[in-house]
Amino acid sequence: MSLLHSQILGTGKPLLVLHGFLGMSDNWRSMGKQWAAHFEVHLIDLRNHGRSFHSDAFSYADMAADLTAYCDHHQLQQVIVLGHSMGGKLAMHYATTNPEQVEKLIVADIVPKTYPPHHDHILEGLMDLHTHPPESRGDADQRLSQFVTEQGTRSFLLKNLYRTRDGFALRVNAPVLQDQVGQVMMASDVNYHGPTLFLAGEKSDYILPQDHAQIASQFPQAIVKTIPNAGHWLHAENPIVFAAEIADFLGID
């Protein structure tokens, strides 16, 4: 079985960090450096993302199996798992299927419900770059702007570009992600009875007040905290409060 690529920082109890859809481990490097003072931080590239392998299979069950293989390879036990968005859904799935392996669970701005599709224009733009590789980053940005008008979102997406002998290519497996995005958005039949922290962005609509009952039902030990002045990218938009809430939950200074 192929092994997930990761960046490992620090020593101590293992903390697995799972990025969101179209993200990568690099997105979490700054935060990971902070946590490395207390934990062995594993910033993981999920399948079809970052520097990890590509596959036509892209379900949460597949990704959870990847995590099991990863933990076995690195001989990790009693892990803390933190996941954002898609990574949060994966973290919930992994904790459900491996409760004895997960000591604590942190879920950033996602709940196990079905979300309406909203990545279509982004994936169309990435498919354009996949089909016709850009010659420069400027070329890629200009072409992607026809599909994604928001500069911050484009900058995030274009972190997936890497240089090749002929120009640039994407690290994400755009064809499979476009085909399988529906699986990412689907509800998950998950539950975990260990200590759990849900973090919601104040300006995000991913976790709504009416979702709290579902959280309490499926995660009976869950605490829900709101990160002020932050949207879905709460760890980037208010990193100080985000890190402080996690430090409090994990019992670190």
C-alpha positions in Angstrom: 0.0 0.0 0.0 1.3 3.5 -0.8 2.3 5.6 2.1 1.1 9.2 2.6 3.6 11.9 2.4 4.1 14.0 5.6 6.2 16.6 7.3 7.1 15.6 10.9 8.0 18.3 13.4 8.9 18.0 17.1 8.8 15.2 19.5 6.2 13.9 22.0 2.7 12.6 21.7 1.6 12.3 18.0 -0.7 15.0 16.6 -2.0 14.3 13.1 -3.1 17.3 11.1 -5.4 16.7 8.1 -5.8 19.5 5.6 -9.0 20.4 3.7 -10.1 19.8 0.1 -7.6 21.1 -2.4 -5.1 21.9 0.4 -1.9 20.4 1.5 0.4 19.9 4.5 2.2 23.2 3.7 -0.9 25.1 4.6 -0.4 24.1 8.2 3.4 24.4 8.6 3.3 27.7 10.5 0.8 26.3 13.0 2.6 23.0 13.1 5.8 24.7 14.2 4.0 26.1 17.2 2.6 22.7 18.2 6.0 21.1 17.7 7.1 22.5 21.1 4.7 20.1 22.7 3.9 17.3 20.2 5.3 15.2 17.4 3.3 16.9 14.7 2.5 15.0 11.5 1.4 17.4 8.8 -0.1 14.9 6.3 -0.8 15.2 2.6 -4.0 13.2 1.9 -4.3 11.1 -1.2 -4.7 13.0 -4.5 -3.3 16.1 -2.7 0.2 17.6 -2.1 3.1 15.2 -2.5 1.1 12.1 -1.7 0.1 9.5 -4.3 -2.7 9.8 -6.8 -5.6 7.2 -6.9 -8.9 6.9 -8.7 -10.4 5.9 -5.3 -11.4 8.8 -3.1 -13.8 7.9 -0.3 -13.4 8.6 3.4 -13.0 4.9 3.9 -10.1 4.9 1.5 -8.5 7.9 3.2 -9.1 6.4 6.7 -7.3 3.2 5.6 -4.4 5.4 4.4 -4.2 6.9 7.9 -4.2 3.4 9.5 -1.3 2.4 7.2 0.5 5.6 8.0 0.1 5.1 11.8 1.2 1.5 11.5 4.3 2.5 9.5 5.3 5.2 12.0 4.3 3.0 14.9 1.9 5.7 16.3 -0.5 4.9 19.0 -3.0 7.1 21.0 -2.9 9.9 18.5 -4.6 13.3 18.6 -6.3 14.0 15.3 -7.0 17.5 14.0 -8.8 18.0 10.7 -10.1 21.0 8.8 -13.1 20.9 6.5 -12.7 17.7 4.4 -9.9 16.7 6.8 -12.3 17.2 9.6 -14.8 14.8 8.1 -11.9 12.3 7.6 -10.8 12.8 11.3 -14.4 12.0 12.4 -14.5 8.9 10.2 -11.1 7.7 11.5 -12.1 8.3 15.1 -15.3 6.3 14.5 -13.5 3.3 13.0 -10.4 3.5 15.3 -11.7 4.8 18.7 -9.1 3.0 20.7 -6.4 4.7 18.6 -7.7 8.3 19.0 -7.0 10.0 22.3 -8.6 13.3 21.4 -10.4 14.7 18.3 -10.4 18.3 17.0 -12.7 19.2 14.1 -12.3 22.6 12.4 -15.4 24.2 10.8 -17.3 21.1 9.5 -20.0 18.7 10.8 -21.0 15.3 9.5 -23.8 16.5 7.3 -24.3 16.9 3.6 -23.1 20.2 2.1 -24.3 21.5 -1.2 -21.7 21.5 -4.0 -19.8 24.7 -4.3 -16.5 23.8 -5.8 -17.6 23.4 -9.5 -16.1 26.7 -10.8 -12.9 26.0 -8.9 -12.6 22.5 -10.3 -13.3 23.7 -13.8 -10.5 26.2 -13.5 -8.1 23.6 -12.1 -9.1 21.2 -14.9 -8.2 23.9 -17.4 -4.7 24.1 -15.9 -4.5 20.3 -15.8 -5.4 19.9 -19.5 -3.3 22.9 -20.7 -0.4 23.3 -18.3 0.5 26.9 -17.7 3.9 28.3 -18.8 4.2 30.5 -15.7 2.6 31.3 -12.4 1.3 34.6 -13.9 -0.3 32.6 -16.8 -1.9 30.2 -14.3 -3.3 33.1 -12.2 -4.7 34.9 -15.2 -6.4 31.8 -16.5 -7.7 30.8 -13.1 -9.2 34.3 -12.6 -11.7 33.5 -15.3 -13.2 30.9 -13.0 -12.2 32.2 -9.5 -12.4 36.0 -9.0 -11.3 36.1 -5.4 -7.5 36.7 -5.3 -7.1 35.0 -1.9 -8.7 31.8 -3.0 -6.6 31.8 -6.2 -3.4 32.3 -4.1 -4.4 29.3 -2.0 -5.2 27.1 -5.0 -2.0 28.1 -6.9 0.1 26.8 -4.0 -0.6 23.5 -5.8 1.6 24.5 -8.7 5.0 23.1 -9.1 7.6 23.5 -11.8 8.3 20.8 -14.3 10.8 20.6 -17.2 8.1 21.9 -19.5 6.4 24.5 -17.4 4.1 24.0 -14.4 1.8 21.3 -13.2 -0.7 20.7 -10.4 -0.1 18.6 -7.3 -3.8 17.8 -6.8 -5.4 15.1 -8.9 -7.9 17.4 -10.5 -9.7 14.9 -12.7 -10.4 12.5 -9.8 -11.3 15.3 -7.4 -13.8 16.8 -10.0 -15.3 13.4 -10.5 -15.5 12.4 -6.8 -16.2 15.8 -5.1 -19.7 14.6 -4.3 -18.3 12.0 -1.9 -16.5 14.7 0.0 -19.7 16.7 0.5 -21.9 13.8 1.7 -23.1 13.2 5.3 -21.1 10.7 7.4 -22.5 8.2 9.8 -19.9 8.8 12.5 -19.7 8.9 16.3 -17.0 9.1 18.8 -17.2 9.1 22.6 -13.8 10.5 23.4 -12.9 14.1 24.1 -13.8 16.3 21.1 -13.4 19.9 20.2 -15.4 21.5 17.3 -14.2 24.9 16.2 -16.6 27.1 14.2 -15.7 30.3 12.3 -17.9 33.1 13.4 -18.3 34.3 9.8 -18.6 30.8 8.3 -21.9 29.0 7.6 -20.3 25.5 7.8 -21.4 25.0 11.5 -24.8 26.5 12.2 -26.6 26.8 15.6 -29.0 24.0 14.5 -26.0 21.7 13.9 -25.2 21.6 17.6 -27.8 19.0 18.4 -26.3 16.6 15.9 -22.8 17.2 17.3 -24.0 16.5 20.8 -25.8 13.3 19.7 -22.9 11.8 17.7 -20.0 13.3 19.8 -21.4 13.3 23.4 -18.1 14.7 24.9 -17.9 17.5 22.3 -17.2 21.1 23.2 -18.1 23.7 20.5 -16.2 26.9 20.4 -16.5 29.8 18.0 -13.5 31.6 16.6 -14.3 35.3 16.3 -13.6 37.4 13.2 -12.9 34.2 11.1 -14.6 32.5 8.2 -14.1 28.9 7.0 -10.3 29.4 7.0 -10.3 30.1 10.7 -6.8 28.9 11.3 -5.5 31.5 8.8 -7.9 34.3 9.6 -7.5 34.2 13.4 -4.6 32.0 14.2 -4.0 33.4 17.7 -7.5 32.5 19.0 -7.5 29.3 17.0 -4.2 28.2 18.6 -5.3 29.3 22.0 -8.5 27.2 22.0 -6.6 24.2 20.9 -3.9 24.8 23.6 -6.7 25.0 26.2 -8.3 21.8 25.0 -5.0 19.9 24.9 -3.8 21.3 28.2 -0.7 23.0 27.0 0.7 26.5 27.8 
